Amino acid sequence: MTAERIGIVWNPSKVSERELRSEWEAAASRVPGPAPEVLWFETSAEDAGLSATAEAVTRGCDVVVAAGGDGTIRAVAEALGDSGSPAAELGVAPLGTGNLLARNVGIPIGNPRAAFARVLTQHATPLDLGRVRFRRADGTEQQHGFVVMVGFGIDAQMIIETDDDLKARAGWLAYVESLGRAAASAEVVKFAMTLDDQETVTEEAHTVLIANCGDIQGGITLVPDATPDDGELDLLVLRANDAAAWLDTMRNFVWQNGLKRMITRADTAESTESTDHLRATKVSFELPTPTVFEIDGDEVGEVTAFTVEVLPGALRLR
């Protein structure tokens, strides 16, 4: 549980250094024994934490704490686990609006002192890292790591529809407010999909999510089978396009994969005509038209193709 040197990669747009240091010192003062050495690394608007994390590892930090929003956490996780094995253990102090990873693994939100206490006292457990490579309409390609989910459709559209001023005032409730508008504006698209080494199939849907964790803002579970340390990716393919199909989708979420699953303790999610729940370790998609794409709650623009794979146990999370 102890660490010789801890690096804190923090986002100055979320919290002041003075406040964060005070919270760290308060958490450390309650832990018996000598306090570990702490090094501080500030992120920037141009670099959400990749370079800061690399510097922390180079300087010998055996635990690196991401203190910020989902973008900071994703960048730190990517830097630590992109090789497939953890360069250092990962700690999380969620200070953003979505706080997606924290919601899925039970880390205290908006309370850096409590989050720091877990970093100082908890054993690290495995956490899978997703890796996505996508192509834009101009042919350029990018690759990123993620810890929660990627995809297109309602989830990505919800991010676009969210009012920034409301988000600043109401936090994650702003995402719930935007969900209805996102559902109305999401359009059904055709695409080619390949799961692992299976044959490529042509599908039609308005939402596809590839998840390592299944919960989003507002306590909504979109991908009930997603487990962050099972070495697999879980997919949601949602094709509801009229009132009847939306009713079928809601029944699938609330009853079949909600209350009924709790009662029967079913191991896998049920699919319906409007909703498919799939599983793979690598998936590839070709889209006929550029489509808005999101990675761990951040909209990254329009893509025409993407491939997602899982790196099992690439991270060790406190």
C-alpha positions, 0 to 999 in steps of 0.5 A: 500500500505504501509508495516511495514517491508519488506524482500528482498530475493536476489540472490548474483549470479545475483547482488551485495548487494551494487548495490541492496541496492542502487536501493532500496534506490533510489526507497524508496526516491521517495515515500512520508512518512516514509520508511518501515524497510527493512531486507535482506536475501541472497540465496545460491546455495543449497537453492534458497530462501525457508529458507530465505523466511521462516526466513523473515516471522518469523521475521515479514515481511509483504512483501517479495521481490524476487530479482533474476531469475525465480528460486529465484522467484519460491522458494519465491512464494512457501514458501509464498503460499504453505499453500494455503493462503499467509504468506506475500505479494509477490514482484518481482524484476526480475534479471534473463534471462527468467523472466517468471512471470514478462513478464506475469504480466508486472513487469519491467525487468532488472530495480530493481529500477522500480520494487521496486517502484511498491512494495512500491506503488502498491496494492497487487492482487491475484495470483494463485500458482501451485503445482506439485508432480513428481516421478523419475525413481528411485521411489523418489518423490518431490513436488514444487510450481510454478507460470508460467508453468510446463511440458515436450516436446519443452519447457523443451527441449528448456531449455536443448538446450540453450547454457549457454554462449550465454544465458550469452551474449544474454539473452532471445534471446538465448532461441529463438535460441534454439527453432528450435533445441528443436522442431526437437529433441522433440519426440512423447510419449504416456501417460495416462492423468486424468483431475479432476474427469474425466476418464483416457485417453491415449494420444500421444503428444510430448509437454504438458504444464500445465500453470498458465501464458501463455507467455514464452521468446521472446514474444511467447504465448504458452497457450493463455487462461492462466490467473494467478488469475482465479483458474484454470490450462490451458493445451497445448497438442501439437502433431505435428509430420510432416510438415503438422501438424506443419503448422496446429500448427503455424496457430493455434498459429498465426491466430486462437488464435492470430489475429482471437481471437483479432478480434472476442474477443473469450473467449477460445482458439481453438483446432485443430488436432495437438493442444489441449487447455484444462482446469482443476484444477487438472491433473495427468500424467503417462509416460511409459518412463522417460521424461525431465520435467521443472518447471518455466523454470528450468529443473529438470530431468526425471520423470515418473509421475506427478500430478499438482493442483492449489491453487487459490489466494494462493499469493498476488502479488504487 
